[in-house]
Amino acid sequence: MIVDRAAAEDWIRAHIQTVGAIEIAHERPWSTVLRVPISDSVAWFKACAPIQAFEPALTAALYARWPDRVPEVLAHDVDRAWMLLADAGTPLSESGNPPDAWLVALPLYAELQRGEIAHAAEHLASGVPDLRLPALPARYEELMAQDLPLAEGEIDRLKGLAPRFAALCDQLAAYGLPDTIQHDDLHMKNVYAHGNRLRLLDWGDSSVSQPFASLVVTFRFLEEVTGLPPDDPWFARLRDAYLEPWGRGLAAAFPLALRVGTVAHTFGWARQRGALSGKEHVDFDRGFSIVLRRALGQLCD
């Protein structure tokens, strides 16, 4: 996305003292990030496109309540969807996405989710997407009306599975899981370590939804990047570590939540795709088709 660099740099310097040139870290259709050198470290400026314009307000609200586990927000501008963050350290990807790090990160995240139950309505009012269970069957129908990067036979199978998805949503609803913030991109590049402290970054894919779906992405990266087989004991250990803050009696809900969450994860991808230009679809659709096929597999099991 295009950012008014002069205005952005003036805004940055109004909030912190820089010591060198401000440089582009990356430019993507949904955001631009600038690296800002300061006296003893760096700071990071992020400008969000309309598709995730809620992120600065959400991140600031989370930091106000959870300063020990989300990035430090030095400043933010809701109207322009800008934010300025302190450096959070090194992503888990730099150490190879070790599963033992998730034994620490997942309970911290679960505690945050539990605390944010009380603020779910505020998040919805500030523009965080609504993926609560009652809304999911309609989102599925909207997805089926789009031009999807799949073979015609695969699309037909997905369309035919709409009643099955609705039934799975009803089954999950019976567990009474509370709606809360759901990161939906919780992987090794969005958890940062600084000493013994972990912070959860990049909340631009978030929704208000059933909470356990967060681990769809976490577990996928552990399979595909770390190389854990699906039956590796680490998955049960991580599930239990995540569920511990939620209390007893929810283990049976977890696999069902992952099935529903794998399908619901496609809705965020479709939302992002809708904001892209035609030429940007080619690269995006390589990943989107994988996510769609994983959803299809969950519905066919």
Secondary structure, 3 states (H helix, E strand, C coil): CCCCHHHHHHHHHHHCCCCCCCEEEEEECCEEEEEEECCCCEEEEEEECHHHCCHHHHHHHHHHHCCCCCCCEEEEECCCCEEEEECCCEEHHHHCCCHHHHHHHHHHHHHHHHHHHHHHHHHHHCCCCEECHHHHHHHHHHHHCCCCCCCHHHHHHHHHCHHHHHHHHHHHHCCCCCCEEECCCCCCCCEEEECCEEEECCCCCCEEECHHHHHHHHHHHHHHCCCCCCCCHHHHHHHHHHHHHHCCCCCCHHHHHHHHHHHHHHHHHHHHHCCCCHHHHHHHHHHHHHHHHHHHHHHHC
